[in-house]
Amino acid sequence: MDLTTLYSVADKTVLITGGVGGIGRMLSAAFAAAGARVWITGRKADALAEAVAVMSADGAFVRGIVADLGTVEGVACIVAELTAAEQRLDVLVNNAGQTWGAPLQDFPAKAWAPVMAVNVQAPFMLVQGLLPLLEAAASDESPARIINIGSIYAVTTEVMKAYSYTASKAAVHQLTRVMAHDLAPRRILCNAIAPGLFPSKMTSFALKNDVAREALLKTIPLGRVGTAEDIAGLTMFLASRAGSYITGAIIPIDGGILIAH
Ligand SMILES: NC(=O)c1ccc[n+]([C@@H]2O[C@H](COP(=O)([O-])OP(=O)(O)OC[C@H]3O[C@@H](n4cnc5c(N)ncnc54)[C@H](OP(=O)(O)O)[C@@H]3O)[C@@H](O)[C@H]2O)c1
């Protein structure tokens, strides 16, 4: 057993959707620093260029693709650009996600389609479009990986009035299991990570002041929010040789929130 490379992701080609900010940025920076060839996506060209420049400053391979995952054209653009540039895709991280919060009575019809499109349809269609590249990277000894970012808010009932979001993340979890089943014969693993509370634009409203933050921290048995090391550690494990025999798993990373509910 070669323990020196068991957890390595060096030289793997990795696509991380929504890599400009939040959890996606945490993951992109970690994979880049670990020697992977990292592709990230974002909607805004300026912000994407800034992220690529920062993460590749010390020689790491980081490239960006501008695309809106809420549209079929955006997904197709990512597939086309990556297919033109790479021979294989070792790891696809479906991270980009949207939420929408409103009280039950006021929750608008327009809060459904965009959330389902970005959170559920786009990951599915990316897998469809990128299957040739994933298959090119897949073997018995070294399966390709799909890592979907789900949520513990797919499982709990305290979902901060984000009705379409909680339903979309439950769909992500189920899609993960179905894809794991369907793609196992092709030696492509599919797992989901279900984060609890990590600081990002999406959660800034909940952590906006000391009072709100303290109240939320009380719901987390470990008493703190997640960090870049926490989320990168689990994701890189799933992407590495150490994660070769895990598929169809939904893995919470939540400081114990689920055991308290
Ligand atoms: N933070 C948490 O506590 C937490 C908990 C559970 C699950 N999650 C999940 O973690 C993932 C990352 O979220 P985050 O917390 O890091 O939030 P965030 O900072 O708001 O990031 C969301 C990401 O999704 C991308 N995105 C949103 N709509 C898009 C669209 N139409 N097309 C393309 N990209 C789009 C954004 O890209 P742009 O650069 O284009 O804006 C951004 O990179 C999401 O799937 C979220 O559901 C987060």
Ligand as a Chemical Component Dictionary entry (heavy atoms), coordinates in Angstrom:
data_LIG
# 
_chem_comp.id                   LIG 
_chem_comp.type                 NON-POLYMER 
_chem_comp.pdbx_formal_charge   0 
_chem_comp.three_letter_code    LIG 
# 
loop_
_chem_comp_atom.comp_id 
_chem_comp_atom.atom_id 
_chem_comp_atom.alt_atom_id 
_chem_comp_atom.type_symbol 
_chem_comp_atom.charge 
_chem_comp_atom.model_Cartn_x 
_chem_comp_atom.model_Cartn_y 
_chem_comp_atom.model_Cartn_z 
_chem_comp_atom.pdbx_ordinal 
LIG N1  N1  N 0  -22.925 27.362 2.824   1  
LIG C1  C1  C 0  -23.619 26.410 3.399   2  
LIG O1  O1  O 0  -23.769 26.393 4.624   3  
LIG C2  C2  C 0  -24.231 25.313 2.583   4  
LIG C3  C3  C 0  -24.951 24.322 3.240   5  
LIG C4  C4  C 0  -25.491 23.282 2.512   6  
LIG C5  C5  C 0  -25.291 23.228 1.138   7  
LIG N2  N2  N 1  -24.607 24.215 0.520   8  
LIG C6  C6  C 0  -24.420 24.114 -0.929  9  
LIG O2  O2  O 0  -23.096 24.434 -1.271  10 
LIG C7  C7  C 0  -23.064 24.907 -2.611  11 
LIG C8  C8  C 0  -22.283 26.213 -2.657  12 
LIG O3  O3  O 0  -23.022 27.220 -1.977  13 
LIG P1  P1  P 0  -22.333 28.348 -1.097  14 
LIG O4  O4  O 0  -22.802 28.179 0.266   15 
LIG O5  O5  O -1 -20.874 28.398 -1.368  16 
LIG O6  O6  O 0  -23.070 29.640 -1.645  17 
LIG P2  P2  P 0  -22.603 30.840 -2.597  18 
LIG O7  O7  O 0  -21.391 31.488 -2.092  19 
LIG O8  O8  O 0  -23.835 31.656 -2.791  20 
LIG O9  O9  O 0  -22.227 30.076 -3.927  21 
LIG C9  C9  C 0  -23.163 29.644 -4.849  22 
LIG C10 C10 C 0  -22.425 29.313 -6.114  23 
LIG O10 O10 O 0  -23.355 28.852 -7.083  24 
LIG C11 C11 C 0  -23.133 29.538 -8.282  25 
LIG N3  N3  N 0  -24.387 29.754 -8.996  26 
LIG C12 C12 C 0  -25.582 30.160 -8.491  27 
LIG N4  N4  N 0  -26.489 30.295 -9.483  28 
LIG C13 C13 C 0  -25.846 29.958 -10.626 29 
LIG C14 C14 C 0  -26.225 29.885 -11.991 30 
LIG N5  N5  N 0  -27.470 30.214 -12.403 31 
LIG N6  N6  N 0  -25.295 29.508 -12.886 32 
LIG C15 C15 C 0  -24.054 29.210 -12.512 33 
LIG N7  N7  N 0  -23.611 29.242 -11.244 34 
LIG C16 C16 C 0  -24.508 29.617 -10.322 35 
LIG C17 C17 C 0  -22.531 30.888 -7.904  36 
LIG O11 O11 O 0  -21.735 31.295 -8.980  37 
LIG P3  P3  P 0  -21.522 32.840 -9.446  38 
LIG O12 O12 O 0  -20.068 33.077 -9.241  39 
LIG O13 O13 O 0  -21.900 32.855 -10.869 40 
LIG O14 O14 O 0  -22.411 33.692 -8.559  41 
LIG C18 C18 C 0  -21.715 30.539 -6.674  42 
LIG O15 O15 O 0  -20.411 30.149 -7.021  43 
LIG C19 C19 C 0  -24.521 25.057 -3.043  44 
LIG O16 O16 O 0  -24.899 23.928 -3.809  45 
LIG C20 C20 C 0  -25.259 25.082 -1.733  46 
LIG O17 O17 O 0  -26.586 24.663 -1.868  47 
LIG C21 C21 C 0  -24.082 25.253 1.213   48 
# 
loop_
_chem_comp_bond.comp_id 
_chem_comp_bond.atom_id_1 
_chem_comp_bond.atom_id_2 
_chem_comp_bond.value_order 
_chem_comp_bond.pdbx_ordinal 
LIG N1  C1  SING 1  
LIG C1  O1  DOUB 2  
LIG C1  C2  SING 3  
LIG C2  C3  SING 4  
LIG C2  C21 DOUB 5  
LIG C3  C4  DOUB 6  
LIG C4  C5  SING 7  
LIG C5  N2  DOUB 8  
LIG N2  C6  SING 9  
LIG N2  C21 SING 10 
LIG C6  O2  SING 11 
LIG C6  C20 SING 12 
LIG O2  C7  SING 13 
LIG C7  C8  SING 14 
LIG C7  C19 SING 15 
LIG C8  O3  SING 16 
LIG O3  P1  SING 17 
LIG P1  O4  DOUB 18 
LIG P1  O5  SING 19 
LIG P1  O6  SING 20 
LIG O6  P2  SING 21 
LIG P2  O7  DOUB 22 
LIG P2  O8  SING 23 
LIG P2  O9  SING 24 
LIG O9  C9  SING 25 
LIG C9  C10 SING 26 
LIG C10 O10 SING 27 
LIG C10 C18 SING 28 
LIG O10 C11 SING 29 
LIG C11 N3  SING 30 
LIG C11 C17 SING 31 
LIG N3  C12 SING 32 
LIG N3  C16 SING 33 
LIG C12 N4  DOUB 34 
LIG N4  C13 SING 35 
LIG C13 C14 SING 36 
LIG C13 C16 DOUB 37 
LIG C14 N5  SING 38 
LIG C14 N6  DOUB 39 
LIG N6  C15 SING 40 
LIG C15 N7  DOUB 41 
LIG N7  C16 SING 42 
LIG C17 O11 SING 43 
LIG C17 C18 SING 44 
LIG O11 P3  SING 45 
LIG P3  O12 DOUB 46 
LIG P3  O13 SING 47 
LIG P3  O14 SING 48 
LIG C18 O15 SING 49 
LIG C19 O16 SING 50 
LIG C19 C20 SING 51 
LIG C20 O17 SING 52 
# 
